[in-house]
Amino acid sequence: MKSETATTKKNTQVHLTRRSPTYWRVTFDNPPLNIFGPEAILEMKEIITAVESDEQVKVVVFDSAVEGFFLNHSDFLGKLEDLTNLPPGPTGLEAWPDVLVRVSRGPVVTIALLRGRATGNGSELALACDMRFASREKAILSQWEVGVGLVPGGGPMARMPALMGRGRALEVLLSGEDIRGDLAELYGYVNRSLPDAELDGFVDALATRISSFDKRAIIDIKRLVNANSLPPDVEIGAGWEACLASIVRPASQERIKTLIEQGFHKPSDVENRLGYYVGQLGS
């Protein structure tokens, strides 16, 4: 494989590394918690545009540089209007749903390498990817939002039933529980969970193998699979609208405030065991 070259900007939260002309990595790097805010969404839009316009790239792997966190929930300490004022993307959807739909429908294979927490936004990105591979010991997936009265905004209600069935999708979404790698594999949340020591080598080998194949064939195969498996974009948009409506409800704001007082949004047991803590809020 050719030597790595990186495209980064100072203080960026999302780094693009071109491992070869045909195989790229996108790495989330916003320590200590990999919280995902409007700035990172704009960086993601830029990267996805670069992926879509490049004639050679065939595979993009998403991973993390932050210990314990693949990609975390949204920034609840910032201003909501900083998120809602982001311009819609080329799909016509708002900024974050637009990024996710383009990850799913784009002309490359997208793979999530899951080590640490994939909470909220991280789970939504993983679900949007074509494939997901998780560390058996260290991956935790979570759609925790119901615990604070929120509706997830990145389309898991539209994507999950096709992957794991209606009952399991509702269990994940309505329990708000942390789902570890082995259970995620059993449920169909991820393709496979692997021993942590084997995860990087497996994903790298698979990405390298796929990137050696003909791009036209990859595009056509993905397009035909998408036609039989992806939800309509309007369903992703409906989830976003429901999410924004839920955020401003007083009951939701009160629960988020309580969670912040307990240690949410900073290195703490709350962030490490979010499923447990949101389950205590209504007690």
LINDAMO-V265510 format. One record per residue. RES is the residue in one small letter. NEAR is the number of other C-alpha atoms within 10 Angstrom. Layout:
RES | NEAR
RES | NEAR
//
This chain:
m | 7
k | 8
s | 7
e | 11
t | 13
a | 13
t | 9
t | 12
k | 11
k | 5
n | 9
t | 14
q | 22
v | 26
h | 22
l | 23
t | 18
r | 18
r | 17
s | 17
p | 16
t | 21
y | 24
w | 25
r | 21
v | 20
t | 20
f | 25
d | 24
n | 21
p | 13
p | 13
l | 22
n | 28
i | 25
f | 22
g | 23
p | 21
e | 14
a | 19
i | 19
l | 17
e | 16
m | 22
k | 18
e | 12
i | 18
i | 18
t | 14
a | 13
v | 21
e | 16
s | 11
d | 13
e | 12
q | 14
v | 21
k | 27
v | 25
v | 26
v | 22
f | 23
d | 22
s | 23
a | 18
v | 18
e | 15
g | 19
f | 29
f | 31
l | 33
n | 26
h | 24
s | 18
d | 15
f | 17
l | 10
g | 11
k | 11
l | 15
e | 9
d | 11
l | 18
t | 14
n | 11
l | 15
p | 13
p | 15
g | 15
p | 12
t | 13
g | 13
l | 20
e | 20
a | 22
w | 29
p | 26
d | 21
v | 26
l | 25
v | 23
r | 20
v | 24
s | 21
r | 20
g | 17
p | 23
v | 24
v | 24
t | 24
i | 25
a | 26
l | 24
l | 31
r | 28
g | 24
r | 29
a | 26
t | 29
g | 24
n | 26
g | 26
s | 26
e | 27
l | 26
a | 29
l | 24
a | 27
c | 22
d | 17
m | 18
r | 24
f | 25
a | 30
s | 23
r | 23
e | 16
k | 18
a | 26
i | 28
l | 31
s | 25
q | 26
w | 28
e | 24
v | 18
g | 25
v | 23
g | 20
l | 22
v | 25
p | 24
g | 23
g | 28
g | 27
p | 25
m | 21
a | 20
r | 21
m | 23
p | 16
a | 14
l | 17
m | 19
g | 13
r | 12
g | 11
r | 16
a | 22
l | 15
e | 11
v | 22
l | 21
l | 15
s | 18
g | 22
e | 24
d | 23
i | 21
r | 20
g | 27
d | 20
l | 16
a | 23
e | 20
l | 13
y | 17
g | 18
y | 28
v | 23
n | 16
r | 18
s | 25
l | 19
p | 14
d | 16
a | 11
e | 12
l | 19
d | 18
g | 11
f | 14
v | 18
d | 13
a | 11
l | 12
a | 22
t | 19
r | 12
i | 16
s | 23
s | 12
f | 12
d | 10
k | 20
r | 10
a | 10
i | 17
i | 16
d | 12
i | 11
k | 17
r | 15
l | 10
v | 10
n | 14
a | 11
n | 8
s | 11
l | 15
p | 17
p | 12
d | 16
v | 12
e | 14
i | 23
g | 22
a | 17
g | 20
w | 21
e | 14
a | 14
c | 19
l | 16
a | 12
s | 20
i | 19
v | 12
r | 12
p | 11
a | 14
s | 18
q | 17
e | 13
r | 18
i | 22
k | 15
t | 15
l | 20
i | 15
e | 10
q | 15
g | 13
f | 19
h | 20
k | 13
p | 12
s | 13
d | 13
v | 18
e | 22
n | 18
r | 14
l | 21
g | 22
y | 17
y | 20
v | 24
g | 16
q | 10
l | 13
g | 9
s | 5
//
